[in-house]
Amino acid sequence: MNPYAAQNPYAAPQAPVMPAGYAPGVSPVRVEGNLLVAANGSGLPAVCLKCGSTHGIGWRDQKFQWVPRWAVLFGALIQAMVAKRSRFNVPLCPPCTARWKKWNLLAWLSWLPGVGLLLIGAVLSGVGADGAGGVAMMLGFLVVLAGLITALALRARAVVYPTRIDKTHTWLRGVHPNALQSMAAAAAQAAYAQPPAAAPGYYPQQPSPGYAYPPS
């Protein structure tokens, strides 16, 4: 299905694939290596970003946030101040949508075992078992850290995430090679469809108005 073709008035409503700010013949996406570079807020073609499928595509309203690496050294306040954000309707097939949701949930739940150990350690310390309580709290902290890191690493395989965001574009990693190929082909087709630029100093000829002479 060509996302830029004329809409069928009898088709089910779908999310737009190109915003009003982009003229026909201009693609809002491009491919750089294994990254998809998209203009912030632009529409994306109806190709699942995680598997490259074009069937049963749905749209996930997704907010992205990116923080420069140097900001990690300066705490949460500085990170919040310099964070860059963007938002897209991400095209996904039903299985990839379910996988994305599942790993989001598992990432949130990954810290619960560690928090349980921390609470047990606090209780043991409160009843006088300081040694056992300290060990439980240390284990709880390690479990929270290890669980979160592991869950986020596994989640990265099921989602797309930004490696950079600036004022105009977002660089997305985790896009399937078939989806990247489709995006590159669409961008090349859009670029080919643009009319050639006029040479400097060239002014198109204007049709001269016709003059009627009165009959003699």
C-alpha positions as CSV (number, residue, x, y, z in Angstrom):
1,M,0.0,0.0,0.0
2,N,1.4,3.4,-1.0
3,P,1.0,5.7,2.0
4,Y,1.2,8.8,-0.3
5,A,-1.5,7.6,-2.7
6,A,-4.9,9.3,-2.8
7,Q,-7.1,8.1,0.1
8,N,-9.9,5.7,-0.5
9,P,-13.1,7.4,0.8
10,Y,-14.5,4.0,1.9
11,A,-11.3,2.9,3.7
12,A,-11.1,2.8,7.5
13,P,-9.5,6.0,8.9
14,Q,-5.7,5.8,9.5
15,A,-3.1,8.0,11.0
16,P,-1.6,10.5,8.6
17,V,1.7,9.5,7.1
18,M,2.9,13.0,6.1
19,P,2.3,16.3,8.0
20,A,1.0,19.4,6.4
21,G,4.4,21.0,6.8
22,Y,6.0,18.8,4.1
23,A,5.2,19.4,0.5
24,P,4.7,16.5,-2.0
25,G,8.0,15.3,-3.3
26,V,9.9,16.0,-0.1
27,S,10.6,13.1,2.2
28,P,10.7,13.8,6.0
29,V,12.9,10.7,6.6
30,R,16.3,9.5,5.5
31,V,18.6,6.6,6.4
32,E,22.1,7.0,7.8
33,G,23.7,3.6,8.2
34,N,21.5,1.6,10.5
35,L,19.7,4.7,11.9
36,L,16.4,6.2,10.7
37,V,16.6,10.0,10.8
38,A,13.1,11.6,10.9
39,A,12.0,15.2,11.1
40,N,10.5,15.8,14.5
41,G,6.8,15.2,14.5
42,S,6.7,14.0,10.9
43,G,4.6,11.2,9.7
44,L,6.2,7.8,8.9
45,P,5.3,5.4,6.1
46,A,3.1,2.4,7.0
47,V,6.0,0.0,7.5
48,C,6.5,-1.8,10.8
49,L,9.7,-0.4,12.2
50,K,10.5,-3.6,14.1
51,C,10.0,-6.3,11.4
52,G,9.4,-4.5,8.1
53,S,5.9,-5.8,7.6
54,T,3.3,-3.8,5.8
55,H,0.2,-5.7,6.9
56,G,-2.1,-4.7,9.8
57,I,-0.1,-1.7,10.6
58,G,-1.2,0.3,13.7
59,W,0.2,3.5,15.1
60,R,1.8,3.9,18.5
61,D,1.9,7.5,19.9
62,Q,5.4,7.5,21.3
63,K,7.3,10.2,23.1
64,F,11.1,10.0,22.9
65,Q,13.7,11.6,25.2
66,W,17.5,11.9,24.8
67,V,20.1,13.2,27.2
68,P,23.7,13.9,26.1
69,R,26.2,11.6,27.7
70,W,28.1,14.4,29.4
71,A,24.9,15.4,31.4
72,V,25.0,12.0,33.2
73,L,27.8,13.3,35.3
74,F,25.8,16.3,36.7
75,G,22.7,14.7,38.2
76,A,19.0,14.5,37.4
77,L,18.4,18.3,37.5
78,I,20.9,19.1,34.7
79,Q,19.7,16.1,32.7
80,A,16.1,17.4,32.8
81,M,17.3,20.8,31.7
82,V,19.3,19.6,28.7
83,A,17.1,16.7,27.6
84,K,15.7,16.8,24.1
85,R,12.3,15.4,23.3
86,S,10.3,14.4,20.2
87,R,7.1,12.6,19.4
88,F,6.0,10.3,16.6
89,N,3.2,8.0,15.6
90,V,5.3,4.9,15.3
91,P,4.1,2.3,12.7
92,L,4.0,-1.2,14.2
93,C,2.3,-4.5,13.3
94,P,0.2,-6.2,16.1
95,P,2.9,-8.8,17.2
96,C,5.6,-6.1,17.5
97,T,3.1,-3.8,19.4
98,A,2.5,-6.6,21.9
99,R,6.2,-7.2,22.3
100,W,6.9,-3.5,22.8
101,K,4.2,-3.3,25.6
102,K,5.4,-6.5,27.2
103,W,9.0,-5.3,27.6
104,N,7.8,-1.9,28.8
105,L,5.9,-3.7,31.6
106,L,8.9,-6.0,32.4
107,A,11.2,-3.1,32.6
108,W,9.0,-1.4,35.2
109,L,8.6,-4.6,37.2
110,S,12.3,-5.5,37.1
111,W,13.1,-3.5,40.2
112,L,10.4,-5.1,42.5
113,P,12.5,-8.1,43.7
114,G,15.3,-5.7,44.8
115,V,12.9,-3.4,46.5
116,G,11.5,-6.4,48.4
117,L,15.0,-7.2,49.7
118,L,15.5,-3.6,50.7
119,L,12.3,-3.7,52.7
120,I,13.3,-7.0,54.4
121,G,16.7,-5.5,55.2
122,A,15.0,-2.5,56.8
123,V,12.7,-4.7,58.9
124,L,15.7,-6.8,60.1
125,S,17.6,-3.8,61.0
126,G,14.6,-2.4,62.9
127,V,14.3,-5.6,65.1
128,G,18.0,-5.5,65.9
129,A,19.4,-7.9,63.3
130,D,21.7,-5.3,61.9
131,G,24.1,-7.7,60.3
132,A,21.4,-9.6,58.4
133,G,19.6,-6.4,57.6
134,G,22.7,-4.8,56.1
135,V,23.3,-7.9,53.9
136,A,19.7,-7.9,52.7
137,M,19.8,-4.2,51.9
138,M,23.1,-4.6,50.0
139,L,21.7,-7.5,48.0
140,G,18.5,-5.6,47.4
141,F,20.4,-2.6,45.9
142,L,22.4,-5.0,43.6
143,V,19.3,-6.8,42.5
144,V,17.6,-3.5,41.7
145,L,20.6,-2.4,39.6
146,A,21.2,-5.7,37.9
147,G,17.5,-6.3,37.2
148,L,17.0,-2.9,35.7
149,I,20.1,-3.0,33.5
150,T,19.1,-6.5,32.2
151,A,15.5,-5.5,31.5
152,L,16.5,-2.4,29.7
153,A,19.1,-4.3,27.6
154,L,16.5,-6.9,26.6
155,R,13.8,-4.2,26.0
156,A,16.1,-2.4,23.5
157,R,15.6,-5.4,21.1
158,A,11.8,-4.9,21.1
159,V,11.6,-1.1,20.7
160,V,13.1,1.7,18.8
161,Y,15.0,4.4,20.7
162,P,16.8,7.7,20.0
163,T,20.5,8.0,19.8
164,R,20.3,11.7,19.2
165,I,17.6,14.4,19.1
166,D,18.1,18.0,18.1
167,K,15.7,20.9,17.3
168,T,14.7,19.4,13.9
169,H,15.4,15.7,13.7
170,T,15.5,12.5,15.7
171,W,18.0,9.6,15.1
172,L,16.3,6.2,15.8
173,R,18.1,2.9,16.4
174,G,16.5,-0.5,16.5
175,V,14.7,-0.2,13.1
176,H,14.5,-3.4,11.1
177,P,16.8,-3.5,8.0
178,N,13.8,-4.2,5.8
179,A,12.0,-1.1,7.2
180,L,15.2,1.0,6.6
181,Q,15.3,-0.3,3.0
182,S,11.7,0.7,2.4
183,M,12.3,4.2,4.0
184,A,15.4,4.7,1.9
185,A,13.5,3.7,-1.3
186,A,10.6,6.1,-0.4
187,A,13.0,9.0,0.3
188,A,14.8,8.3,-3.0
189,Q,11.6,8.2,-4.9
190,A,10.4,11.5,-3.3
191,A,13.8,13.2,-4.2
192,Y,13.5,11.9,-7.8
193,A,10.0,13.3,-8.0
194,Q,11.1,16.9,-7.3
195,P,11.3,19.2,-10.3
196,P,14.8,20.2,-11.3
197,A,16.0,23.5,-9.9
198,A,16.2,26.4,-12.3
199,A,19.7,27.7,-13.2
200,P,20.8,30.9,-11.6
201,G,19.7,33.9,-13.5
202,Y,17.1,32.0,-15.4
203,Y,13.6,33.5,-15.5
204,P,10.8,31.5,-17.0
205,Q,9.2,33.0,-20.0
206,Q,5.8,34.5,-19.3
207,P,3.1,34.1,-21.9
208,S,2.6,37.5,-23.6
209,P,-0.9,38.8,-23.5
210,G,-2.8,38.7,-26.7
211,Y,-3.7,42.0,-28.2
212,A,-6.8,42.4,-30.4
213,Y,-6.9,45.1,-33.0
214,P,-10.2,46.8,-33.8
215,P,-11.5,46.0,-37.2
216,S,-10.6,48.6,-39.8
